[in-house]
Amino acid sequence: MKKDIDFGLLLLRIVIAGLMLFHGIAKLNSLTGIENMLAEAGLPSVMAYGVYITELIAPILIIIGYRIRLASLVFFLGMIAALILAHSDHIFTISKTGGLEIELLLLYAFGGLVFFFTGSGSYAVSTSNKWD
């Protein structure tokens, strides 16, 4: 069977970033919970708008394959920020089903980080820039 790494990268881009889009779309109605969490951490509530960059803009760029290395780095850093701010109490917590409580967040974070190292593959809007 012939390997098709480019198609595999496209599929991974669609799954990782596509599923994250649902989280971003859900936050279009309100950022109040995130603003409150940031205020409790002593951070400016305006930082909540970074969620739109992490959960909407970066995933769209990852899916279409435009400046994917930059977008995936932003995506990864956003997931690490979410881990620290919202899920730090669960880092070593085992769920009822035996996995880590934060395994989905880790899957998003490191799934996105893969694209920083691999790029988008040839099925992408742009493939010639150093950030592609």
C-alpha positions as CSV (number, residue, x, y, z in Angstrom):
1,M,0.0,0.0,0.0
2,K,1.3,3.4,-1.0
3,K,1.9,6.0,1.8
4,D,0.2,9.3,1.4
5,I,1.6,11.5,4.2
6,D,0.1,14.6,2.7
7,F,-3.4,13.2,2.9
8,G,-2.7,12.0,6.4
9,L,-1.7,15.6,7.4
10,L,-4.8,17.0,5.8
11,L,-7.0,14.6,7.7
12,L,-5.2,15.4,11.0
13,R,-5.6,19.1,10.3
14,I,-9.3,18.8,9.7
15,V,-9.9,16.6,12.7
16,I,-7.8,18.5,15.3
17,A,-8.6,22.0,14.2
18,G,-12.2,21.2,13.1
19,L,-13.1,19.9,16.5
20,M,-11.6,22.9,18.2
21,L,-13.7,25.2,16.1
22,F,-16.8,23.9,17.9
23,H,-15.3,25.2,21.2
24,G,-14.6,28.6,19.6
25,I,-18.1,28.9,18.1
26,A,-19.6,28.1,21.5
27,K,-17.7,31.0,22.9
28,L,-19.1,33.5,20.4
29,N,-22.1,34.1,22.6
30,S,-20.2,35.1,25.8
31,L,-16.8,35.2,27.3
32,T,-18.0,36.0,30.8
33,G,-16.8,32.8,32.3
34,I,-13.3,33.3,30.8
35,E,-13.2,36.9,31.8
36,N,-14.1,36.0,35.4
37,M,-11.4,33.3,35.5
38,L,-8.8,35.7,34.2
39,A,-9.9,38.3,36.8
40,E,-9.5,35.7,39.6
41,A,-6.0,35.0,38.3
42,G,-5.2,38.7,38.4
43,L,-5.0,39.0,34.7
44,P,-6.8,41.7,32.5
45,S,-10.2,40.4,31.3
46,V,-9.4,41.7,27.8
47,M,-7.2,38.7,27.4
48,A,-10.3,36.6,27.1
49,Y,-10.5,37.7,23.4
50,G,-7.4,35.6,22.8
51,V,-9.8,32.7,22.9
52,Y,-11.0,33.8,19.5
53,I,-7.5,33.7,18.1
54,T,-6.8,30.3,19.7
55,E,-10.1,28.6,19.0
56,L,-11.4,30.2,15.8
57,I,-8.7,32.0,13.7
58,A,-5.8,29.5,14.3
59,P,-8.0,26.4,13.6
60,I,-9.3,28.0,10.4
61,L,-5.7,28.7,9.3
62,I,-4.7,25.1,10.2
63,I,-7.5,23.6,8.3
64,I,-6.9,25.5,5.1
65,G,-3.1,25.2,5.4
66,Y,-2.1,28.8,5.5
67,R,0.8,29.8,7.7
68,I,0.2,26.6,9.6
69,R,3.5,26.7,11.5
70,L,2.6,30.0,13.0
71,A,-1.0,29.2,13.5
72,S,-0.2,25.9,15.2
73,L,2.3,27.5,17.5
74,V,-0.4,30.0,18.6
75,F,-2.9,27.1,18.9
76,F,-0.4,25.2,21.1
77,L,0.3,28.1,23.3
78,G,-3.4,28.8,23.7
79,M,-4.0,25.3,24.8
80,I,-1.1,25.5,27.3
81,A,-2.6,28.7,28.6
82,A,-6.0,27.0,29.0
83,L,-4.3,24.1,30.8
84,I,-2.6,26.5,33.3
85,L,-5.6,28.8,33.8
86,A,-8.6,26.5,33.7
87,H,-7.3,22.9,34.3
88,S,-4.3,23.1,36.5
89,D,-6.2,21.3,39.3
90,H,-6.7,18.3,37.0
91,I,-3.2,17.8,35.6
92,F,-2.6,14.5,37.5
93,T,-6.3,13.6,38.0
94,I,-7.5,10.3,36.6
95,S,-11.0,10.3,35.1
96,K,-13.8,7.8,35.9
97,T,-12.8,5.9,32.7
98,G,-9.1,5.6,33.6
99,G,-7.6,8.4,31.5
100,L,-6.2,11.7,32.4
101,E,-8.9,14.4,33.0
102,I,-6.9,16.7,30.7
103,E,-6.2,14.1,27.9
104,L,-8.5,15.9,25.4
105,L,-6.7,19.2,26.0
106,L,-3.3,17.5,25.7
107,L,-4.5,15.9,22.4
108,Y,-5.4,19.3,21.0
109,A,-2.2,20.9,22.3
110,F,0.3,18.3,21.0
111,G,-1.8,17.5,17.9
112,G,-1.5,21.1,17.0
113,L,2.2,21.1,17.8
114,V,2.8,18.4,15.3
115,F,2.0,20.9,12.6
116,F,4.7,23.2,13.8
117,F,7.3,20.5,13.0
118,T,5.7,18.9,9.9
119,G,4.0,21.8,8.2
120,S,0.7,21.3,6.4
121,G,1.8,18.9,3.6
122,S,1.0,19.6,-0.1
123,Y,-2.8,19.8,0.3
124,A,-2.8,23.4,1.5
125,V,-3.6,26.9,0.4
126,S,0.1,27.9,0.8
127,T,3.1,25.7,0.9
128,S,6.1,27.9,-0.1
129,N,6.5,30.2,2.9
130,K,8.7,29.3,5.8
131,W,5.6,29.5,8.1
132,D,3.7,27.0,5.9
